[in-house]
Amino acid sequence: MLQGKRILLIIGGGIAAYKSLELIREIRRAGGSATPVLTAGGRQFVTPLSAGALAETKAYTDLFDLTDEAEMGHIQLSRAADLLVVCPATADLLAKMAAGLADDLATTLLLATDKPVLAAPAMNVRMWGHAATVANVATLRSRGVTVLEPDVGPMACGEYGPGRLPEVARMVEAIAAQFAEQTLQGRHILVTAGPTHEPIDPVRYIANRSSGKQGYAIAAALRRLGARVTLVSGPVDLPTPPGVTRVDVETAKQMAAAVEAALPADAAVMVAAVADWSVETAGAKIKKGAGGPPTLELRENPDILATLSRHPRRPKLVVGFAAETNDVIEHAKAKLAKKGCDLIVANDVSGDVMGGDRNLVHLVSASGVETLPEAPKDEVARQLAQHVAGLLNG
Ligand code: CTP
């Protein structure tokens, strides 16, 4: 997500500063690099040694450190980065940024830079709500600084409200969004993911091995390109991707209703492994009886993808998935025709794809077959999101 991106990470003085260390790790895990700069306040909470060790680079602190100036002046330091991130952005730092003060290394870098700036605020709820901070944030945003909304919750000071540093995953998403072209800005995209569970009785159900990982990765990747994403999800054990609206369902029928309720949409990407059959559900737990094992009466579930493809409010682009164990391309071509969608993403699930972290998919459409390289599900999602953007934008 951040391959080759250089982040200059300004660490302000607040109790949330320790999370900046986790942010360094996550930036690097996503392929980027982080150069830490600690304010005097920041150094009260984390040390340059720990920030530098995690970043595997020098952590900067002083404006008048001559060695720093000789090695790399503050102007170059701010311009060698692709993005400046302020984490945590305290009320004091936001005020200094808004006023254009430059009385230490961090604020001087912020004033000297010609690169985008993203600030992740963290402060007491009253400080966040104070008219001075509200005005400072408005000023910074009007100048193009991305100021994230803080999280709402219990605070270190014992109060409750907005002011908590955003979760690290949300900060990483916001950083990645700075680099992604917002090619899906203004679009609404519907994604289904995960399995469905079809109850047999109050304690048993029919399910499949879908983990939801590929669908969730696709929802996140579409969001990163600026789309408003509604994710209709079967039962999975995954966190909601930042910025995505999630609707939880259990059965195929509920998924069909949630898809209908989410319309209109510009595109739909139906990744869910919808159960093909449901059972006439028993009201009470089925007991073992003298008559031997019960016979389950299966009924065909609604085909959500086929219904959507023929819907009066059909999205401009409808994408289906085909999980196959043999003759992948042939089955995908047949599904494309049968279900009336624009594109089928076909994969071979005879191995450990279901529940695994990697995938190899073929894009099957009227214009032919394109095979994406075998890759982690996140990377497959990124490429598919770009493909969707290309098709939507003509
Ligand atoms: N799908 C759907 N509703 C269903 C079944 C499938 O919307 N009741 C969608 C899936 O989300 C996927 C596509 O249809 O995008 C293909 O799903 P798949 O399970 O591979 O196909 P089936 O139609 O179930 O065909 P089969 O089981 O015979 O392979």
Residues whose N, C-alpha, C, O or C-beta is under 5 A from the ligand:
A	BS01	CTP	M270 V271 A272 A273 V274 A275 D276 N301 P302 D303 I304 L305 G320 F321 A322 A323
